[in-house]
């Protein structure tokens, strides 16, 4: 076996190495889907944007 690193997609910014699972209502999932489509972002990125926005609010 080779010691070469696997080639994958390049990572922008900080690597995302952690994984979480959440339970949400159907209504919230529908809202997430709408945001994802309107913003042309993945559901994960919409959630991350929300976390960052909330964090900025509490830091002020």
Backbone atoms as SQL, in Angstrom:
CREATE TABLE atoms (id INTEGER PRIMARY KEY, chain TEXT, resi INTEGER, resn TEXT, atom TEXT, x REAL, y REAL, z REAL);
INSERT INTO atoms VALUES
  (1, 'A', 1, 'UNK', 'N', 0.836, -1.181, 0.000),
  (2, 'A', 1, 'UNK', 'CA', 0.000, 0.000, 0.000),
  (3, 'A', 1, 'UNK', 'C', 0.877, 1.238, 0.000),
  (4, 'A', 2, 'UNK', 'N', 0.458, 2.246, -0.717),
  (5, 'A', 2, 'UNK', 'CA', 1.216, 3.468, -0.879),
  (6, 'A', 2, 'UNK', 'C', 0.930, 4.446, 0.257),
  (7, 'A', 3, 'UNK', 'N', 1.899, 5.308, 0.548),
  (8, 'A', 3, 'UNK', 'CA', 1.731, 6.332, 1.573),
  (9, 'A', 3, 'UNK', 'C', 1.229, 7.650, 0.980),
  (10, 'A', 4, 'UNK', 'N', 0.847, 7.656, -0.285),
  (11, 'A', 4, 'UNK', 'CA', 0.365, 8.881, -0.921),
  (12, 'A', 4, 'UNK', 'C', -0.990, 9.274, -0.343),
  (13, 'A', 5, 'UNK', 'N', -1.179, 10.601, -0.231),
  (14, 'A', 5, 'UNK', 'CA', -2.474, 11.099, 0.230),
  (15, 'A', 5, 'UNK', 'C', -3.487, 10.967, -0.881),
  (16, 'A', 6, 'UNK', 'N', -4.739, 10.727, -0.504),
  (17, 'A', 6, 'UNK', 'CA', -5.813, 10.664, -1.492),
  (18, 'A', 6, 'UNK', 'C', -6.062, 12.052, -2.046),
  (19, 'A', 7, 'UNK', 'N', -6.356, 12.121, -3.318),
  (20, 'A', 7, 'UNK', 'CA', -6.710, 13.389, -3.938),
  (21, 'A', 7, 'UNK', 'C', -8.228, 13.546, -3.867),
  (22, 'A', 8, 'UNK', 'N', -8.654, 14.701, -3.475),
  (23, 'A', 8, 'UNK', 'CA', -10.087, 14.987, -3.403),
  (24, 'A', 8, 'UNK', 'C', -10.331, 16.417, -3.808),
  (25, 'A', 9, 'UNK', 'N', -11.531, 16.873, -3.528),
  (26, 'A', 9, 'UNK', 'CA', -11.834, 18.259, -3.844),
  (27, 'A', 9, 'UNK', 'C', -11.047, 19.166, -2.912),
  (28, 'A', 10, 'UNK', 'N', -10.550, 20.288, -3.442),
  (29, 'A', 10, 'UNK', 'CA', -9.836, 21.227, -2.575),
  (30, 'A', 10, 'UNK', 'C', -10.791, 21.840, -1.556),
  (31, 'A', 11, 'UNK', 'N', -10.275, 22.128, -0.389),
  (32, 'A', 11, 'UNK', 'CA', -11.074, 22.671, 0.705),
  (33, 'A', 11, 'UNK', 'C', -10.866, 24.174, 0.766),
  (34, 'A', 12, 'UNK', 'N', -11.971, 24.928, 0.774),
  (35, 'A', 12, 'UNK', 'CA', -11.891, 26.371, 0.964),
  (36, 'A', 12, 'UNK', 'C', -11.978, 26.661, 2.451),
  (37, 'A', 13, 'UNK', 'N', -11.076, 27.486, 2.939),
  (38, 'A', 13, 'UNK', 'CA', -11.122, 27.866, 4.352),
  (39, 'A', 13, 'UNK', 'C', -10.737, 26.707, 5.253),
  (40, 'A', 14, 'UNK', 'N', -11.393, 26.635, 6.355),
  (41, 'A', 14, 'UNK', 'CA', -11.096, 25.620, 7.361),
  (42, 'A', 14, 'UNK', 'C', -11.721, 24.280, 6.978),
  (43, 'A', 15, 'UNK', 'N', -10.949, 23.183, 7.042),
  (44, 'A', 15, 'UNK', 'CA', -11.506, 21.870, 6.683),
  (45, 'A', 15, 'UNK', 'C', -12.674, 21.495, 7.605),
  (46, 'A', 16, 'UNK', 'N', -13.663, 20.861, 7.036),
  (47, 'A', 16, 'UNK', 'CA', -14.838, 20.442, 7.804),
  (48, 'A', 16, 'UNK', 'C', -14.672, 18.962, 8.160),
  (49, 'A', 17, 'UNK', 'N', -14.192, 18.725, 9.366),
  (50, 'A', 17, 'UNK', 'CA', -13.889, 17.359, 9.790),
  (51, 'A', 17, 'UNK', 'C', -14.918, 16.789, 10.756),
  (52, 'A', 18, 'UNK', 'N', -15.768, 17.646, 11.308),
  (53, 'A', 18, 'UNK', 'CA', -16.732, 17.200, 12.305),
  (54, 'A', 18, 'UNK', 'C', -18.083, 16.950, 11.655),
  (55, 'A', 19, 'UNK', 'N', -18.822, 16.006, 12.221),
  (56, 'A', 19, 'UNK', 'CA', -20.136, 15.659, 11.677),
  (57, 'A', 19, 'UNK', 'C', -21.140, 15.616, 12.819),
  (58, 'A', 20, 'UNK', 'N', -22.339, 16.191, 12.570),
  (59, 'A', 20, 'UNK', 'CA', -23.410, 16.140, 13.566),
  (60, 'A', 20, 'UNK', 'C', -24.688, 15.670, 12.884),
  (61, 'A', 21, 'UNK', 'N', -25.603, 15.215, 13.661),
  (62, 'A', 21, 'UNK', 'CA', -26.925, 14.841, 13.160),
  (63, 'A', 21, 'UNK', 'C', -27.968, 15.593, 13.969),
  (64, 'A', 22, 'UNK', 'N', -29.022, 16.034, 13.302),
  (65, 'A', 22, 'UNK', 'CA', -30.081, 16.760, 14.011),
  (66, 'A', 22, 'UNK', 'C', -31.440, 16.228, 13.583),
  (67, 'A', 23, 'UNK', 'N', -32.415, 16.432, 14.433),
  (68, 'A', 23, 'UNK', 'CA', -33.807, 16.105, 14.100),
  (69, 'A', 23, 'UNK', 'C', -34.534, 17.428, 13.989),
  (70, 'A', 24, 'UNK', 'N', -35.233, 17.623, 12.880),
  (71, 'A', 24, 'UNK', 'CA', -35.992, 18.846, 12.693),
  (72, 'A', 24, 'UNK', 'C', -37.381, 18.498, 12.175),
  (73, 'A', 25, 'UNK', 'N', -38.278, 19.446, 12.311),
  (74, 'A', 25, 'UNK', 'CA', -39.647, 19.229, 11.846),
  (75, 'A', 25, 'UNK', 'C', -39.702, 19.290, 10.325),
  (76, 'A', 26, 'UNK', 'N', -40.788, 18.777, 9.770),
  (77, 'A', 26, 'UNK', 'CA', -40.982, 18.845, 8.319),
  (78, 'A', 26, 'UNK', 'C', -41.031, 20.292, 7.849),
  (79, 'A', 27, 'UNK', 'N', -41.661, 21.145, 8.630),
  (80, 'A', 27, 'UNK', 'CA', -41.771, 22.559, 8.268),
  (81, 'A', 27, 'UNK', 'C', -40.381, 23.202, 8.196),
  (82, 'A', 28, 'UNK', 'N', -39.541, 22.937, 9.206),
  (83, 'A', 28, 'UNK', 'CA', -38.194, 23.505, 9.191),
  (84, 'A', 28, 'UNK', 'C', -37.360, 22.931, 8.041),
  (85, 'A', 29, 'UNK', 'N', -37.564, 21.661, 7.727),
  (86, 'A', 29, 'UNK', 'CA', -36.853, 21.058, 6.599),
  (87, 'A', 29, 'UNK', 'C', -37.277, 21.719, 5.282),
  (88, 'A', 30, 'UNK', 'N', -38.571, 21.996, 5.151),
  (89, 'A', 30, 'UNK', 'CA', -39.056, 22.686, 3.947),
  (90, 'A', 30, 'UNK', 'C', -38.445, 24.083, 3.841),
  (91, 'A', 31, 'UNK', 'N', -38.361, 24.786, 4.969),
  (92, 'A', 31, 'UNK', 'CA', -37.745, 26.113, 4.979),
  (93, 'A', 31, 'UNK', 'C', -36.271, 26.032, 4.589),
  (94, 'A', 32, 'UNK', 'N', -35.586, 25.017, 5.092),
  (95, 'A', 32, 'UNK', 'CA', -34.176, 24.814, 4.752),
  (96, 'A', 32, 'UNK', 'C', -34.012, 24.556, 3.258),
  (97, 'A', 33, 'UNK', 'N', -34.890, 23.740, 2.694),
  (98, 'A', 33, 'UNK', 'CA', -34.845, 23.447, 1.258),
  (99, 'A', 33, 'UNK', 'C', -35.075, 24.715, 0.431),
  (100, 'A', 34, 'UNK', 'N', -36.047, 25.529, 0.841),
  (101, 'A', 34, 'UNK', 'CA', -36.329, 26.780, 0.130),
  (102, 'A', 34, 'UNK', 'C', -35.115, 27.699, 0.180),
  (103, 'A', 35, 'UNK', 'N', -34.523, 27.851, 1.357),
  (104, 'A', 35, 'UNK', 'CA', -33.324, 28.691, 1.490),
  (105, 'A', 35, 'UNK', 'C', -32.198, 28.159, 0.617),
  (106, 'A', 36, 'UNK', 'N', -32.013, 26.861, 0.629),
  (107, 'A', 36, 'UNK', 'CA', -30.956, 26.234, -0.152),
  (108, 'A', 36, 'UNK', 'C', -31.115, 26.522, -1.640),
  (109, 'A', 37, 'UNK', 'N', -32.326, 26.376, -2.135),
  (110, 'A', 37, 'UNK', 'CA', -32.577, 26.615, -3.558),
  (111, 'A', 37, 'UNK', 'C', -32.453, 28.086, -3.925),
  (112, 'A', 38, 'UNK', 'N', -33.040, 28.975, -3.108),
  (113, 'A', 38, 'UNK', 'CA', -33.002, 30.409, -3.399),
  (114, 'A', 38, 'UNK', 'C', -31.594, 30.966, -3.345),
  (115, 'A', 39, 'UNK', 'N', -30.786, 30.463, -2.415),
  (116, 'A', 39, 'UNK', 'CA', -29.414, 30.954, -2.253),
  (117, 'A', 39, 'UNK', 'C', -28.410, 30.177, -3.098),
  (118, 'A', 40, 'UNK', 'N', -28.876, 29.092, -3.731),
  (119, 'A', 40, 'UNK', 'CA', -28.000, 28.224, -4.526),
  (120, 'A', 40, 'UNK', 'C', -26.825, 27.711, -3.689),
  (121, 'A', 41, 'UNK', 'N', -27.161, 27.256, -2.485),
  (122, 'A', 41, 'UNK', 'CA', -26.171, 26.719, -1.552),
  (123, 'A', 41, 'UNK', 'C', -26.659, 25.359, -1.069),
  (124, 'A', 42, 'UNK', 'N', -25.729, 24.557, -0.585),
  (125, 'A', 42, 'UNK', 'CA', -26.113, 23.274, 0.000),
  (126, 'A', 42, 'UNK', 'C', -26.840, 23.519, 1.318),
  (127, 'A', 43, 'UNK', 'N', -27.603, 22.528, 1.742),
  (128, 'A', 43, 'UNK', 'CA', -28.283, 22.650, 3.037),
  (129, 'A', 43, 'UNK', 'C', -27.266, 22.863, 4.151),
  (130, 'A', 44, 'UNK', 'N', -26.140, 22.147, 4.067),
  (131, 'A', 44, 'UNK', 'CA', -25.097, 22.296, 5.086),
  (132, 'A', 44, 'UNK', 'C', -24.586, 23.721, 5.143),
  (133, 'A', 45, 'UNK', 'N', -24.345, 24.336, 3.984),
  (134, 'A', 45, 'UNK', 'CA', -23.830, 25.703, 3.968),
  (135, 'A', 45, 'UNK', 'C', -24.861, 26.710, 4.472),
  (136, 'A', 46, 'UNK', 'N', -26.137, 26.458, 4.215),
  (137, 'A', 46, 'UNK', 'CA', -27.178, 27.334, 4.761),
  (138, 'A', 46, 'UNK', 'C', -27.160, 27.252, 6.285),
  (139, 'A', 47, 'UNK', 'N', -27.033, 26.060, 6.829),
  (140, 'A', 47, 'UNK', 'CA', -26.985, 25.872, 8.285),
  (141, 'A', 47, 'UNK', 'C', -25.743, 26.548, 8.861),
  (142, 'A', 48, 'UNK', 'N', -24.592, 26.358, 8.222),
  (143, 'A', 48, 'UNK', 'CA', -23.351, 26.978, 8.694),
  (144, 'A', 48, 'UNK', 'C', -23.472, 28.496, 8.667),
  (145, 'A', 49, 'UNK', 'N', -24.066, 29.049, 7.603),
  (146, 'A', 49, 'UNK', 'CA', -24.287, 30.498, 7.533),
  (147, 'A', 49, 'UNK', 'C', -25.149, 30.963, 8.703),
  (148, 'A', 50, 'UNK', 'N', -26.178, 30.196, 9.038),
  (149, 'A', 50, 'UNK', 'CA', -27.047, 30.542, 10.161),
  (150, 'A', 50, 'UNK', 'C', -26.304, 30.516, 11.487),
  (151, 'A', 51, 'UNK', 'N', -25.442, 29.554, 11.664),
  (152, 'A', 51, 'UNK', 'CA', -24.643, 29.465, 12.895),
  (153, 'A', 51, 'UNK', 'C', -23.738, 30.683, 13.001),
  (154, 'A', 52, 'UNK', 'N', -23.078, 31.017, 11.898),
  (155, 'A', 52, 'UNK', 'CA', -22.164, 32.166, 11.909),
  (156, 'A', 52, 'UNK', 'C', -22.903, 33.471, 12.141),
  (157, 'A', 53, 'UNK', 'N', -24.067, 33.636, 11.539),
  (158, 'A', 53, 'UNK', 'CA', -24.867, 34.853, 11.728),
  (159, 'A', 53, 'UNK', 'C', -25.305, 34.961, 13.188),
  (160, 'A', 54, 'UNK', 'N', -25.781, 33.865, 13.759),
  (161, 'A', 54, 'UNK', 'CA', -26.201, 33.867, 15.167),
  (162, 'A', 54, 'UNK', 'C', -25.039, 34.169, 16.080),
  (163, 'A', 55, 'UNK', 'N', -23.874, 33.607, 15.801),
  (164, 'A', 55, 'UNK', 'CA', -22.692, 33.839, 16.617),
  (165, 'A', 55, 'UNK', 'C', -22.297, 35.321, 16.587),
  (166, 'A', 56, 'UNK', 'N', -22.366, 35.943, 15.403),
  (167, 'A', 56, 'UNK', 'CA', -22.045, 37.376, 15.300),
  (168, 'A', 56, 'UNK', 'C', -23.026, 38.198, 16.140),
  (169, 'A', 57, 'UNK', 'N', -24.285, 37.808, 16.155),
  (170, 'A', 57, 'UNK', 'CA', -25.291, 38.537, 16.939),
  (171, 'A', 57, 'UNK', 'C', -24.996, 38.493, 18.421),
  (172, 'A', 58, 'UNK', 'N', -24.569, 37.362, 18.924),
  (173, 'A', 58, 'UNK', 'CA', -24.313, 37.263, 20.365),
  (174, 'A', 58, 'UNK', 'C', -22.965, 37.872, 20.768),
  (175, 'A', 59, 'UNK', 'N', -22.085, 38.056, 19.789),
  (176, 'A', 59, 'UNK', 'CA', -20.783, 38.659, 20.074),
  (177, 'A', 59, 'UNK', 'C', -20.855, 40.179, 20.140),
  (178, 'A', 60, 'UNK', 'N', -21.891, 40.771, 19.598),
  (179, 'A', 60, 'UNK', 'CA', -22.014, 42.253, 19.587),
  (180, 'A', 60, 'UNK', 'C', -22.356, 42.803, 20.923);
